[in-house]
Amino acid sequence: MPEGGASISKSTHNGTAGAGAGAVAPPGAAAAPPGRRTGGASQAGLLVTFILGGLTAVTPLAMDMYLPALPEVTRSLSAPAATVQLTLTACLAGMALGQLVVGPMSDRYGRRRPLLVGLVIYVVATALCAFAPTVELLVACRLAQGLAGAAGIVIARAVARDLYDGVALARFFSTLMLISGMAPILAPLIGGQVLRFTDWRGVFVVLAILGVLLTALVWTKLPETLAPADRHGGNVREALAPMRRLLADRVFTGYMLAGGFAFASLFSYVAASPFVMQEIYGASPQTFSLLFGLNSIGLMIMGQVNGKILVGRVRLDKALGAGLAVVIAAATALLLMSLGVFGETGLVPVAVALFVLMSSMGVVMPNTQTLPLMRARHAAGSASALLGTTSFLIGAIASPLVGIAGEDTAVPMAVVQLASALVATACFLGMCRPWKTATSTKGGGV
């Protein structure tokens, strides 16, 4: 579809926190009247919603299909586990840095062009991963894969912000979680099955094919959602100005950091669980894949509880605080089990604690995206870039820490999970001050 094709305009729903005192907007910019925007108003169709869900699934696909193969990669490339885990870190770091570039670009040039370029590069980098002869080259290819894959992540959130606001935005993110939540369920299962017929390189071949299919869908079916009149012009300095204004907003930054450290707690599980489950507790790649998928189902179900039951009835800040409290409780239990406080524990108690932790993320993650985006009406791409970059950078730092004590203990994973959850809660309470902020919504109020 050409760049100048039809565009979808935002549908404004039941109040906007971005219009409050803390909202970030360009100097002199006027807020759009409630219920309308230049060009009319329409909601995302089912196919567009599916495509956005697919774009948000780029990250779990790139990560989770590869997870069952991590022990095999260590043997195939004769590399230590900590070095192989750097392939995850490199991909995360690339996704973080790439979003800083793609986010402002999408605010300036529209959503489609940067997205299509990123997807094409992502497919090429993924194919190159399949032929990497050494772990060093694999790390480099994973970095390129992450840099390009950032386009799908950041622009999917920006498109959602173009289309929705307020309570509707929170519900739409929960819908995206339902769609993209299938990726972490299916990805390890697919990866485990691929490993039955080929080696770890075949996983990247499958990922490249999926990338080609998604690129074709975006090219043919995803319309432009950012009208030319709403794009930011000027030089690089002016393009980065919205980021400076967003970072100056204490509440936005508090939500951003809370989401970033919550993601670190989640990703410490992603990075360590293949070794914890398979090397320490003796699970097979297929068993690990099933447990990983079960945890993803829990996350997906709680995401729907958040979107269908909590949103509109409970303030988003209250839901976020409750989710963080459960994450802290689950991480504490994991740490105590890892330290042997309860004696020798098997796979089942550890799996239960991880299930509770991951399920709670279904409440935490959508709200740490919705609440800050509601404060960024006029810079959705830049806001999305900051949110994604922070999450992936903090996650990239957490990734190697979980393997710092080797493959024979789960203590580092539990310590990183608990510490990250505590810092996330401190940022949420100390900077966002939910008892004062106006960005919480209940029944559509601001």
N, C-alpha and C positions, 0 to 999 in steps of 0.2 A: 504494500500500500504506500503510495507516495507520501512524502513529508507533508505536503500541503493538503492532504486528504482530510476527511471529516474528523472532527475532534469530539471527545466526550467532555462535557462541562460538569463542574462540581454540583452535587446535590447537597444542600445544606440541611441539617437535621437538628431540631430541638436544641438550639443554643450552641455556642462555640466558646470554648475556653480561650481560644486564640484571640478573641476580641477583648479579653480582660486586660487589666493593667500590665500584666506580665507578658503580653503577646509581643512578638518580635516582628516588625514590619519595616520596610524601607522608609526612609524619611519622606514624609509627604504623601505616602500611599494611603488611599482611602479603602476602608473595609467594604467588601461587597455587601449589598443589602441582604438581610436574611431571606433565604428561600430562593434566591436567584443569583445568577452570574452572567456576565456577557456571553451571549451565544445560547442561552437557554439552559435548562437543567435536565439531566437524565442520569439514571443509575447504571452501574456496570451490568452488562448482560452476563448470562451464565458462562459463556465461552471466555469472555474477558476475565471473569473471576477465576476460571480454571487456569488460564494462562498465567495470571499473577501468582496463583498458588504454585504453578510449576516453576516460576522464576524464584520464588522464595525457597523452593525445594532444591535449588542448585547446591546450596551449602551441605545439607544432610546427604545428598546423593554423592557429592565429591568426597565427603568424609566417611559415611557409614558403609557404603559398598566396599570400601577399602579396609575397614576395621578387621574383619575376620582373617584378612591376609597378612596382618602385621607380623605375627610370629614367622610366617613363611618368608616374608621379605627379609627378615633378619638373617635367616639361613641362606636364602638365595644370593643375597649380596654380601654375605659374610660381614655384617655390620652389627654393632651392639644395639640393644633395644632403645637406649637413649638417643642414639643417632637416627634410628628409624622413626622415632617419635618426632624428630625435627621435620619430617615430611609433612606431618600435621601442622606443626608450628609455622612452616614456610607458607603453606596454603592459607592459614589463618592470617598471617602477616600480610600476604598479598591481598587478600580480601579487604583487610583494614585499610591499607594504603590506597588501593584502587578506588575505594568509595570516596576518599577525599578528592579524587580527581573527577570521578563520574558524577557525583552529586551536583557540584556547581555547574558542570557541563550540561546536565539535564535541565537545570534552571535557565540556562542561557540558550541552548539549541533545541530544546524540546526533549521529550522522553525517547522517541523511537530511534533516532540516529545513534546516540551513544549506546543504547541497548543493543542494537544489531551489531555494531562494531565489536562490542565486548563479547557477545556470544560467539562470533566467528573466531576471535582469538582464543576464546575458551576451548572451542572444539579442537583447534590445532594443538594447543598446549596439552590437552588431555591425551590426544593421540601420541604425542611425543613421550609422555610418561610411560606409555606401554613399551617403549623401546629403550628406556634409560639403562645403560649397562652398569652403572655404579650408583651407589646411594647418593653421592654428591650431585650427580646429574639429575637424579630423581628429585632431590630437594629443589634444585633450580627450576625444573619443569613444574613442580608443584607450586612454586612461588609465582610463576607465570600464569598457571591455571587459576590461582587465587586472585591475582591482579585483574584478570579478565572476567572471572566469575562475579566480581564485585558489582558489575553493571546490573545483573539480574536482581541482586539483593536490594541495592539502594533504589533502583528505579521502580521496583514493585511497590515499595513503601511510598515513594513519591506519587505514583499513580493513584494509590489508595487515598492519599491526602488530597489529590486533585478532585477525587470523586465524592468523598465523604467528610463529615465533620462531627464533632461531639459524640453522643452516644452511638450514632450510626457508625462512626469510625471504629469505636471499640468493638462493636459487633462484627464489623467487616474483618477486622484483624483476627477475631476468633474464627470466622469462616475460613480465612486463609490458613489458619492453623489446622483446621480440619482437613483441608486439601493437602497442604504441605506436610502435615503430620503423617500422611501415608508414606512419605519418602523414608523416614527413619524406620518405619515398620517393615517396608518392603526391601529397602536397600541392603541391610545385612543378610536378609534371607536370600535375596538375589545373589549377593556376593558369595555367601556360603555355597549356594548351588553352582555358581560359576566355577568355584574352586574345586568342585567335584569333577569337572570336565577339562579344566585348564589350570594354568597357574595364575599368580596375582596380576600378570600383565593383561590377561583376558578381562579382568575387571575394568581396566582403563579403556579397553576397546569398547565394551558395552557402554561406559559413560560417554565416550565420544559419539556413539550412535544416538544416544538419548539427547545429547547436545544438538546434533544436527536436526532432529525432529522438533525440538523446542524452538530452534532458530527459524525453521520453516513456519511454525505456527505464529510466531511473533511477526514475521515478515508479511504474512497473508491476512492475519486476523486481528492484530492489536492496533487500534487506532491511536492517533496522537491525543493526549489528554490535556496538554498545556497549550493554550491558545497563544499565538504570537504576541498578542498585546500584553500577556502576563509574563513574558520572558524577560530575564535580566540582560541588559546590554553592557557595554563598556569593556574595560581591560581586565586583566587578571586580578588586580588589586580590588576593583569594584566588585568582581565576582565573588571574592572571598569576604567582602564586607558583611554579608548576612551571617557568616560563621562567627565573626567577631562579636556581632550583636547577640547571637544566640549564646555564646560562651559567657557573655557578660550577664546573662539572665541566671541568677542563682538557682531558681527553681528548675529551669530547664537543665542546667548542669547537674543538679542533684539527681534528677530522674535519669539522666544519661549515665552518671557514674553508678547509680544503683543497678541499672540494667546491665552495665558492663561487668560489674563484679558478680551479679547473679549468673551471667553467661559464663564467667570463669568457673563458677561452681559446677555448672552443667558440663562445661567442656572438660573439666578435670576427670569427670566420669567417662566422657567419650574417649579421651586419650588413654586412660589407665585401665578401663574395664576389659579390653581384650586380654591383657596380661593378668589382671586380677582374677577374672573368671576362668581363663583357660590354663594359665601357668600355676596359679596358687590353688584354685579350687577344682581343677581337673575337668572343666567343661570342654566338650568338643566344639569345633567351629559352628556346627549346626545348633547345638544347645545354646551357645553364646548368642547366636543370631536370634533364636526364639526368645531368649530372655531380653535381649535388646529391643526386639519388636514389641514385647509385652510392656516394657517401660514406655515405649513410644505411644502405645495405645492409651496408657494411663495419662500421659501428657496431653494427648489429643482429647480424651474424654473431659479432663478438667478444663481444657481450653473452651470446650462447648458449654460446660457448666458456667464458666465465667461469662461467655457471650450471651447465652440464652437465659440464664437464671439470675446471675449476680448483677450484670450490667442493667441499669435502669431501676434496680431495687436497692443496691448497696453502692455507696460511694466507691469510685475506683481506687482511691487511696486506701480505704479500709480493706478492700479485697487484696491489694498489693501487700499491705502490712501483714495480713493473715497468711498469705502465701509464703512470705519471707520467714515468718515464725515457724511454719511447718518445715521449711528447708533446713533451718537451723537445728530443729529437733532431730530430723533424720540424719543430718551430717554428724551430730553429736553421738547418736547411736552407732553410726558406722565407725567413728573414731574409737569408741569404747570397745566395740567388738574387735577392731583391728589390734588394739593394745592388749587383748586377752582378758579384759576385766570380767567378762562373763564366761571365762574358760574357753575351751576350743569350740569355735563355731564353724558350721558347715556352710555350704553354698546357699541354702534356703534362707536363713536369717539375713545374710548379707544382701541377697536378691530382694527380699522384702523391703529392707531399708532403702535400697536404691530405687525401688519402685515408688515408694512414698516421696522420695526426694524429686524424682523426675516428674511425677504426676503434679506436684506442687508448682513446677515450672510452667504448667499450663495456665496457671493464674498469674504468675509473676511476669512472664515474658510479654504477653499481649499488653499488659497495663504499663510496663516500662517503655513500650513503644507508643501507645496511644496518648498517654498523659503529656509527654514532651512535644509530640507532633501537634497536639491541640494548641500549643503555644507558638506555633510557627506557620501561621496561615500563608505568608507570602514567600516562604523560603523552604518549601517541603523537601526539595532535593538536597539542599545544604544541611537541613536538620537530619534527614535520613542518613546522609553521609557521616555526620558526626556521631549519630547513634551507632551505626554499624561499625565505624572505625574504632570507637572506644571499646565496643564489645569484643571485636576480633583481636585488637591489640592486647587487651587484658587477658583474653583467652589464650593468645599465643604465648604470653609470659607464663601463664599457669601450666601450659602443656608439658614443658620439660621438667617442671618441679615435681610432677607426680611420679616420675621415674628416677628421682635423684638417689633413692636408696636401693635401686636395683629392682629385680622382678619377683622378689620373694616376700614382699610385704605390701599390704594395702594401706599402711599408716600414712604415707605421703599423700595419697589420694584423699583420704578422709580429712587430713589437716588442711589441705588446700580448699576443699569443699567448705569446711566449717569457717575458715578464716575469710574466704570470699563472701559467704553469706552474711557474716557479721559486719564486714566492711560495707556491703550493699545496704544493710539495714541502717548503719550509722549515717551513710550519705543520704538515705531517704528521710530519716528523722531529722538530722541536723541541718540539711540544706533545703529540703522541700517543705518541712514544717507542715505536715498535712492537716494539722488542726487549724491552720491559718490560711493556706493557699486556696485560691478560687478556681483551681483547675480540676477539682474533683467534680464528678457529676453524679446525680442521683435522680433518676426518672427524667433525664434530659436536662436537668438544671445545671448551672455552671458553678 
